Amino acid sequence: MNKKDKDIKVVLEFIKVFCRENHNNIEKQFDQDLQAQLCSECQDLALYAVKRRQVCPKDPKPACKNCDTPCYAPKYKEKIRQVMKFSGIFLMKRGRLDYLYHYLF
């Protein structure tokens, strides 16, 4: 698995955790491409995040928070920050230190 695929897998996992823990009462939709149940808002964010990662011109790609040419639109930038912060803390508390490593490096 290459770096781009790993990045996409991590962002989708973070969005899935965020949606599951915060949007419990919203009717879920099933998307075959994402293989996850997400509300429409999180599904939109996931599709946008995957698209942005696929077209990222940086090689090697830095963490988005450290990038000098951010590619997220302001609307999505704030949402992805919320998702990353919440899901990162959530997963670290449950022993997923591999995500902490990915976040820091």
Secondary structure, 3 states (H helix, E strand, C coil): CCHHHHHHHHHHHHHHHHHHHHCCCCCCEEECCCCEEECHHHHHHHHHHHHHHHCCCCCCCCCHHHCCCCCCCHHHHHHHHHHHHHHHHHHHHCCCHHHHHHHHC
